[in-house]
Amino acid sequence: MRIKIDPTDAKYLVSLALENVGVLHESAVSVANALIQAEIDGQPGHGISRLSAYIDQVKVGKVMGDAQPKVTIPKPAICHINAELGFAFPAMDKLVSILPAMARAQGLALGAVYRSHHFGQAGFHAERIAKQGCIALVFSNSPSAIAPWGGHRPIFGTNPIAFACPRATSPPLVIDMSLSKVARGKVLLARKNGESIPDDWAIDEHGKPTTNPDEAVKGSMLPIGDAKGAALALMVEILSASLSGALYGFEASSFFDTEGDPPAIGHAVVAIDPSSTGPHFAERIEMLLNAMTEQDGVRIPGNKRLQRREHVLANGLELADTLYEELIELAHHSHA
């Protein structure tokens, strides 16, 4: 059964649930905006399903609810943000508000965030920078899930990458992907349902392909593109953690439970002012995309997300009744 709710009301309930356990109002609103946008965009794995774990982690100090990100500008085109072991979203909001102006002044700019947590949809951050007229490249590491190619012990996270750029007359083009062949959540769901998984999703702890989700959880997710995907995961790990001063994926605790210290992972964002290297960038993008869509069957990345947004705007946000009831319960009964 599905229940419709106005997205504004959903954001209020998420924010209320977080403030009830001591999260600062501004931070709670930031988290709520990100979680509900993920629901709207059809990415529920980054949506309200995260709220219960977030609240539990605030209660035990794995996420600092009263954290306020600290911004430093060590060089004119560099923004370095300490998330102070709080939620990632307030730190990313600051970065998104600062970086485009830096890029316009210098041609390009780098933002690096450390001592952070799960930052949700990478594309959510990239798109907001593209809406300000810049090209965005976004990277994050995450708790270990992928082994280096040829190995069997996870070192890298699923390490998302996003790209966004402005268009002439449409919302920005957004490309968003993680580097595991499938989301780890699909393996966890198969385990919960007692189902097997395809043998090209994961390996067991001995490095052998497995169809058993229990063995897959003990082992490693497989990267997209095999060795090439593992190399990309290494690249993202370096950009996100080495560059920012954050923990590596194999040092970080889980985003999903209350065990261990704060994950303290990192993110990196590059913003580029396309006008720095020539005019008519957005118009040239339209020419490229039109050349693609002249072929039957070609779809521009992100179009389904935009269609979903229009549907939600017209009809409201639909949630599973169990998720809706959980949200109501957390909003009205969670406490520090």
N, C-alpha and C positions, 0 to 999 in steps of 0.2 A: 504494500500500500504506500502511496506517495502523498505527501502533504505539501501544499504550496505556502510559501512565506515570502513577504517582501524582503529583498536583500538588505534594505536599511534596518528592518526589524531584526534580521539575522545578525547583522553587525553589532547591533545594540546588545543582543543576548550574549554574543561571544565576549564583547568588551566587559559586560557586567560580570560574567563568570570569572574573568581574569582579575578584575578589580576586587572581587570578593576575597581573593587569596593574597591581596597586597600588591598587585601589579599597578604601577603608576598609570594614571588615566591616559596620558599621551601614548605610552607604550601599549596599553591594552587596545586602544583605538587602532594603532598601527598594525598590531597582530590581527585584529578583527578584519581590517580592510584587506589584508593579504589572504586570509583564510577564505573569506566569502568570495573574493575575486577568483580564487582557485575553483570554488564550487561553480560559480557562474561560467567559468571557462571550460568546464568539463574535466577538471583535474582533481577529483575528490580525495586522492591520496595526499594532496597538499592542503586539504580543506578542513572541515569541522572534525573529521575523524582524528585529527592531531590534538584537539583541544584537551581531551582528558589527560593525555600524557603530559602536555604542557603544564597543566594545573598541578598534577602530581609532582612534577619536577620543580615547580616553584615552591611547593610546600616543603620539600626536603633540601632546597638550596642548590639544586643542580642547575637551575636557571634563576638568576637574581632578578626578582620582580621589580626592585627599586633601582635597577641599573640605569645610568644615563650615559649614553655614548660620549666619548671624548674625542674631539677632532683636533688633529694637528696638520699643519701645512708645511712640511719640511722643505719643499721647493715649490716654485710657482705653479707647476703642473702636476703636483703630487698631493693627494689627500689621504692621510693615514688615520684610520678610525679604530679606537679601542671600544669594542662592544661591551666591555666590563662584565663579561660572563652573563649578560642579559639576553633577551631575544634578539635575533638578527634583524628583524624588520625595522625597529627604530634607527639602528645604525645605517641600514640600507636607505632609509628615507633621507637621512642627512646626506649620504653620498649622492643620491639622485638629485638632491636640491643644489649641491655644490659643484658637481663635476662638469655639467654642460657649460657653465660660464667659464670655467677654467679652460675647457677645450676651445671655446670661441676665442679666448684671449691668446692661447698658446698654439692652437692648431690641433693639439690632442692633449689628453690628460689621463692620469692613472689614479684610481681609487683602490685602496687596499684596506680590508677589514680583518681584524684578528680578535681572539678571545670571544668568538661568536658561536652561534647555534644554527639549527636548520633554517635555511632562508627561503624555503618553499619553491615556487616556480621561478626558475632563472629568468624566463621570458618576461615575467611581471616587472622585473627591475630594468631589463633591457628596453622594453617597450616605453617605459616612462622617460627614459633618456632620449629615445628616438622621437618622442612627441615634442621634445625641446629642440629638434633640428639636428641632432647628432647621430652618428653611427655608434652603436654600443656593442661591445664584446664583454660577456659576463662569464665568470668561472667560479666554481666553489668546490672545495673538497668536502668529504663526509666520512663518517666512520667506516672502517675497512669492510669491503664486500667483494673485491676483485683481486685475484692473485696476479702477480706479474707473469707474463707469458712464459710457459714452460714450468711454472711453479704451481703450488697447490694451496699455499697459505695466503689469505687475503692481506694485502698491503694498502691498496688504494680503495677509496670509496667509489660509489657509482658516478661521482664527479661530473655534475651537469655543466653543459656549455649552452650559452644562448647568444644569438646575434639579432640585432634589430637595426633597421634603418628607416629614415623618413621616406614617404612616397608623396607624389605630387597632389593627388586628390583623394587618397584613401588613408585609412589608419596605417601605421607603420607595418612593414614586413617583419615578422618575428619568426625566428627559427630556434627551437628549444629542444634539447635532447639530453638524456643521461647516457653514460658510456657502457652500461651493462646491456646485454642483448635484450633482456626484458626487465621490468621493474622487479625488485626483490619482493615487493608486496604480492606479486602474482605467485611466487613460491610459497609465501606465508599463507596465502589464501588456499592454495592447493593442500597444504599440510592441515589447515583447519578443517577442510572438507573431506579429508581422507582420500585425495585424488593423486594420481601420478602426474609427472610433468614430462614434457619432451626432453630427449636426451641431449639437446644442444643448448639448454638453458644454463646448466651448472655442472660443476664437478664435485665429487666427494672429497673428504679430507686426505685421500691418497692420490688425488689428481685424476681419478677415473670418471668418465661421463656417468651421470646417474639420472634415473627417472623417479627416484625417491626424494620427496621434498625434505624429509628429515635429514637425509644424508647431504642434501644440497645446502641446508642451513648450516651444517657443520663444516661444509667445504667452502666453495667459492662460486660466485656468479661468473659467467663467461662474458667477456667484453664484446661489444659490437666489432665486427671486422677482425676478430681474432687478434693476431699480434699487433695490427695497426691500432686497434681500439685500446689495447693495453698500453701502447706507447702514448696515445692521446691521454689516457688516464694519468700516466706519469707526468706529462706536460701540465695538465690541470693541477696536479698535486703540487708541482713546483711553483706555478703561478699563484695558487691560492694560499698555500701554507708556507713554503720557503720564503716567498717574496714578502708576505705580510707579517711573518713572525708567529704564525699560528701552529697548532699541533697538527701532525700528520694524521691521516686516517687510521693508521695502525696504533696510534697513541690515544685516539679519541674514544670516549665512551658512547654508548648508543643514544640516539635521539628518542628512542621509544620507551625507555624504562627509567627507573630512579636509581639504578646501580651506578656507582663510580662518581668520579669528579665531573664537573662540567666539560662538555666535549671540546670547547675552546678551539673550534676549527676556523678556517679563513675563507675569504672571498676576494676576488680581484675583478675590477671593472676598468675597461679602457673606453674612453669616449673620444670620438674623432669628429672634428668639424669638417664636413665634406666641402664646404665653400673655400677651404684653405687651398685646395688643389685644383679648383676650376669650377665654373658655373654649371647650372643645369643638371646637377646630380639627380635630383628627384625625377626629373623628366626622363633622364636616361634609364633610371630604374624602371619606369613604366614601359619604355621601349623593350627592355629585356624581358619583363614579365609578360608583355603582350606576345612576344615571339614564342615564349614557352606555351602559352595557353591557346595558341593557334592550333596546337596538336590536340586531337581528341584524347580525353582521359587524363590530361595534365591538370593537376590541382596546385594552386599556390599554397605553400605552407602557411598554416594559421587561419585559412578561410573557414574551417569548421568552427574554430573558436569564435570568430566574429559572428557567424550565423547563430551560435548558441547565445551570445550576448544579446542579440536582437530578440531572440525568442524569450529570454528571461525578462528583458525590459518590457516586453508586451504581455507576458503571461505570469510572471513571478518565478521565484526559484523553487524547484521541486526537490524535496528531501525525502529519503526513506523514513517511514514513520518511526522506526527505532532510533535513527539518528536525530530526528526532530525531538523525540522524547528525551534523549540523552542531553541535547542542548538545553532544553527547558530545565531539566534536573540540575545541570551544572550551573546554569544562570541563577537559579533560585535556592540552591542548597549547598553549593561549594563554599568552603570557608577556610581560612588560614589555620 
